[in-house]
């Protein structure tokens, strides 16, 4: 269990392993929610950084011929039609 102390100014340091795991940097906006079990700290969903396809494409596991934009649009349209049934 990770612990921190409340400073005389009411500040709490979030332990580095948690900041790293959640990719929280200085200036990150956080929400504090009072629950019956204690205080829940959440990242503010409005502060997530926008990413580009180049930043995330490395996590995609696809082997084969690259798909064209037209093929991708066709697959998206097909998926939308299947979900609306």
N, C-alpha and C positions, 0 to 999 in steps of 0.2 A: 504494500500500500504506500502510495506517495503522499507526503504531507508538506504543508507550508504553514507559515505563521502570518497572522494579521498584524500589520505594522501599526504604529501609533497614528499614522495618517489614514488608516483604513485600507491600505493596499495589501494585496495578496500576490505572491509570485506563483504563477502556474509552472509546475516542474517541467524542465526541458524535455523529458521523454514524451510528455503529453503535448507540448507545443509542437514538437517534431512530428508526432503521429498524426496530428490534425492540421499540420502545415500552417500554424498560426504564427504570424510575424508581428513585429511591433506595429501598433496602430490598428490591429485587428479589432473590429467591433464585436462585442459579446453581449448576449442576453442573459439576465439573471432571473430565474423563475423560482418563486417560493413554493415548495411542495411540502406535504406532510412529513416526508422523510428528510428534508433538508433543502439546500439550495441547488438547483440545477443550473449549470453554466453551459450555454450553447453558443455556437458561432452564429452571428447574424446572417441569415441567408442572403441578404442584400449585398453582402461584402465579398461573395465568392467572385474570384477573378475569372473573366472570360478567357477561354483557351481557343487555340486554333487547331485545325485538323493535324497540322504538322507536329504539334506538341503531344498529341495523343495517339497518332497513327501507329506508333511503335508498339502499343499494347494490343493492337488488333492482330489476330492470328489467322491469316488467310494465305493459302498457297494456291496459286493458279494464275490464270491470265487476269490482269487488272480489268475491272469493270468500267465501262464508260459512264459518263454522267447520264446519258439517255437510259442505259440499262438500270442504273440506280434509281432514277425517277420512276421507271416502269415498275420496279420491285416495290417501291414505296407506295405507289398508287394501288398496286395489287393488295398490299397489306392493309391499306385503309379500307378498301372495298370488302375484304374478308372480315375486318373488325366491325364494319357497319351492318353486317348481316344479322 
